[in-house]
Amino acid sequence: MEFLKTSKNYSLKKSTYINLRWTAYFGQLITILLVQFLFEFKFNYLTCILIIFVGVLTNLYLEFRIKDNYLNNFTSTGYLVYDILQLGCLFYLTGGITNPFIFIIIIPAVFSSQYLNLWSSAILVLITTLILFILTFYYFELPHPDTGHFHVPSYYLYGIPISVFIGLSYLVYFGVKFGKENKIRQEAYEKMQEIMAKENELLSLGAQAAASAHSLGTPLSTILLTVNELKKEYGNDPKIVKDIDLLVSQANRCREILKKLTLNPNVEDKFLDSQVSFNDYIYEIVKSYEEISNKKFSINSENYKNPISTFKSNEIIYGLRNFIGNANKFSNKKVDIFLKSNKKETEIIILDDGPGFPKDLIDKHKLGDPYIRSSDRSHISKYGLGLGTFIGKTLLEKNFAKIKFENLTNRTGAKVIINWLNEDLNKI
């Protein structure tokens, strides 16, 4: 899908980046003017202003000449490299590593770790480290009043770049890690939205089919009644009776096709029902699986004492279908579903007699995360990337559910516990 391709691209939003650069240049200029004219510390401020002016020109070019709303990874990396070099030049003229604002030089690399790929971040970290090394030994003195000089011990001087480098490495590492996880989760959310859009489209078509069947039922009955009367009157004419029989068979065929198109062929006037309980949800989902599966499904609702009806939710249907479908896929012979409720909460428990959840995923609490793989090779053909579990969990949690995954202790099999507070169900 095209949107999946774009979600995997590393890019930088141009408007955000431009605004950040304007803020940086404005802050640099104000600082230089204050030091020169308010504090009257003498240094080569004109060269610093010239460096800032060149940066302003690059930002104007970026804003008005580059038309893309998002900068690709290569262009973004090039501009961030320039930003590091620009800051390096300013610090070279204003005290080097002894400048109290030296930590600012790590911002481009940290910024890239959130939005660009690993290689770009590595390049920016390498360039930043090299500049820190140069600024430790080569720089103009820090601006200071004529009456004094700024001197620090060598161990303190060398400790500054080391501390900045440690901070840089730490922030970039976590920026890359969280940025990657955020991209994976965003891609999964987009996939979920695509699936739900298709589901809603199918349900909408189904509702239209049900309405069509409902509306066409009377005309078809009239046609059949008329044809049967014609058959009684002209039934002795062999030339006409064959055509009449054809009309009857085709009318009956139309009726059967329209029945199959309805969401529930057994219901005619109630195809727009909206109030359902979880017993209805489970029964409807299990019935659809029983038609295509040879597994035995058992629904236990003995402790379902306080059924709460909610507006029919496609998200809840899809979420429950994911977990029941997984139980059907991994089970050997049977799937057990328990419905429980009291005045406070409602709970659905789904059990199967399959191999259970992969130990490496359930122990690390990774179940429900998208794009994960288990190291268990024994059932690798059934394991996917966790996208179905992620979608089901996300959709149900969106509707106030709490999900818990366990492996059975008395036998092999998986257990999924889905719990709602009744007060939350009333909000759906």
Steps between C-alpha positions, in 0.01 A plus 500: 500500500626846416441643846716227652786597272481862603477412869833317474677799346720711726418865456485833675207740492632811329290760682595366845869492412493852352334643812759333724781651293345848517482467879866389513627785281299757695641367830857499366471857377349630825773328705780648288355852515447482876856381565649765271293808584338438841782318680763665280706183466722544197519226236469458122122549499479615135629164376246325724219713353625415149482128581145543630408696185616212279281270707204733449556484123494119507175512696344742248606269219350204684172684560444650155694288252435147626135425436468163676312499830728226629877489457637158408767331709792613282398869487421505872838351584678759284329792672562358848869451416510868401335596832767312695780665299339843545482453877858372499618820328317718750645308796848515343476881508350516851696281737470153348432231756499757784192674358210430742267442203713218354231238574288658224725335241342159574147615403521422122618143565235441768237652272599269214477189719123547523431549131789373285657159452778346707777583252408869497505513879836320506649750252374796702633352826840442336519859368387642836764294682772616260405865549495456879853358477620795289333757725675350802842604368440773242283805565503872568471599863159527659382866495578657835554843655841656449572487873496122528570172324313172498725207597399145594712198597577258216305214661190722508562613144520142372205393713265737316519330156486156663181590686347652185592187301344273763183707495500495119540120485233441762241729340566381144478133603162546666385733223577232239338227709182691580482647150514152348234367738281800425529439124413133541199582715388775261523258208294247695238764581478589131455132415229477763321802355514345154354172627225677692417715198457184291295341777270802519469503122399133496252553780357798317460291185344224708251742650410625153455140384276429798294808421477393136385150595246648737368743239496248212326229699149629426550548123649150470207352690261680265686367197487143634130531580424632152707228332327227701161635392614498138615141542156399627333666204739394223655193656367273224686686226845336466642804317420738786551277804876471440536879500286529812711237682813693400354823645416321827850348534675829424281695744578246773869526414486880539339457841776259615779729374353799685471292815867412487591867461332605822695530822258256664268319259273389784420858595306717264383809683781506758804530277569843646509378863755692707459381861689174568651319798831315508310175474376623160852602397650164593218295348523688171881463477507134606225413253708641214802290606297182548404515133863485385681319784500141626583613855248471782383832648351515849331813637441504877278785621380353831665784693383766256249635749495866415503538119553856382383599152709751309478661162636256244869579454699386196817554702389260776387243241834518321700491824316194635515331160880535499541320833241230426657456156845456655360243745343314207828508304722369780260260673519126441138402558301756696456862603326592827347842556374611841281805559488638854340809644383655824385843606852640470668341199463282190760249388562278197752215527620319188683166545649262245681167518787599275871556580436824689669836458873499414692509827753756378220746415273452801791513748621830354145641482531555125162353407288776351798679344504515119764339278651255748638152433534206735814288518277193538543314169255216572193696390667761281254436213212624718678790667476830320637842589259563786299747293167323557550493877609864495190604304263298718658629822504860379138497383372347823711729720362791303160382623612497868603130519798363692678206334709236675691212337587179687601141434294228669674328791303175522535419129636646179311789351462877496269718705380848408311700764300802381352709779272805508365707784122521454508877539735514201279272292215746545714761324533296178 
